[in-house]
Amino acid sequence: MFKKVLVANRGEIAVRIIRACKVLGIETVAIYSTADREALHVQLATEAVCVGGPQAKDSYLNIQNILSAATLSGCDAIHPGFGFLSENSKFARLVEECGITFIGPTPEIIDIMGNKSKARETMMANDVPTVPGSKALISNVEEGMKEAESIGYPVLIKAANGGGGKGMRVAYAPEEFENAFHMATSEAKANFGDEDVYLEKFVANPKHIEFQIIGDNHGNYIHLYERDCSIQRNHQKVIEEAPCRALSNEVRERMAADSIKAARAINYNNVGTIEFIVDADENYYFIEMNTRIQVEHPITEMITGIDIIKEQIRVASGHVLSIKQEDVKINGYAIECRINAEDPFNGFRPSAGTIDTLVLPGGPGIRVDSAIYQDYSVPPFYDSMMAKLIVHGKNRLECIRKMRGALEELIIDGVTTNIELHYFIMHNLDYVQGKFDTGFIAGFLKEMEEHEQFIQRA
Ligand code: ADP
């Protein structure tokens, strides 16, 4: 087992990784930017090294400084968390060249799966259903329009190296194609450094269902069932739940088998997520694989009782998976609300400031993964997610009731948050009845707006 792990991240996921290391008896080195001197992960780690200025490119993306910090502090492994360098194969390669273990899959696997177009090709070659779309990258408008015509409108133009819902544009008809193409390529260039895009059929309001898998270095694979991440805004997840109540057992087992097949096909050797979209008739299509731990992993931990990050570190250090597929059982239900510092009633503008009152909920089956504390100043430089509120209950309705209570107890004053938005969703009849897909939030916000206008007119 590793002796000392450098955590190349910040916020709640850095805290979560440090906690897992403590359970395994591993020392930790936190890295931080000059804006994060007072951050919780810095205080909880065994040691901490400042790696640069507030902008992520100067610190959390500063490969040279991070590698120096790991080498000088004598780390034998680096955990990248999610975001930042977690899916950067160049980083993973350099880590290994320094004689340090990268807690993630091999750089070759990151290269294949990090490029969504290549990932699609790999899945097609292994008979995993993919969304109908272009075989390869699209290099210009004319070629794209020809492909779109054969796929059939509406089509989605997607950045091959995209993530976080960026670099994705829908064209509903040929006359919209050129504009959508230019928007997608320029967003891809600005965010991911290249203009590589491909096409997929745009599936109207699907469900987003993903499978958690784990592979070790000895050819063993397990899946930990699925998460329903359909509650999204701008293609970004807001609420996740596990398992997915809308999925029949027959389709669940097929999707699980395909997820394992996909992992096996690429000799996958870490934790990963196979993402699918599912239409109203339960037809499912692979959309991408995330080769890292995900934000929403706790709901799977709650229903399976498995500490996924602990297992991730164990398999990275060469251990055989400690769990067999037949031992993975779903126990109850879990829901996660992402608590963001943003203003849902003002265009979701991010909010920064000092938390002057903090009250966290508690009780059986309530978990808060966060890096905030009383008097903590939320810096304006990073992602707006401040905390994850997770509940575990006997069934979905119990979880919804528990979540309502937890949201009532949760007080974060000093910054604007989306707590109220979550509270409204937990009381929405369609949501409570499980009638939702990826179009839910857009419709919900529109209704809220109309309601607001109605009140103002009255
Ligand atoms: P990212 O890597 O940016 O998160 P994904 O490929 O995972 O992008 O897609 C994010 C979300 O966008 C999905 O969860 C789904 O809601 C929507 N989406 C992606 N592909 C399609 C598609 N072909 N049709 C309809 N919606 C899609």
Residues whose N, C-alpha, C, O or C-beta is under 5 A from the ligand:
A	BS01	ADP	V131 L156 G162 G163 G164 G165 K166 E200 K201 F202 V203 H208 H235 I287 E288 T438
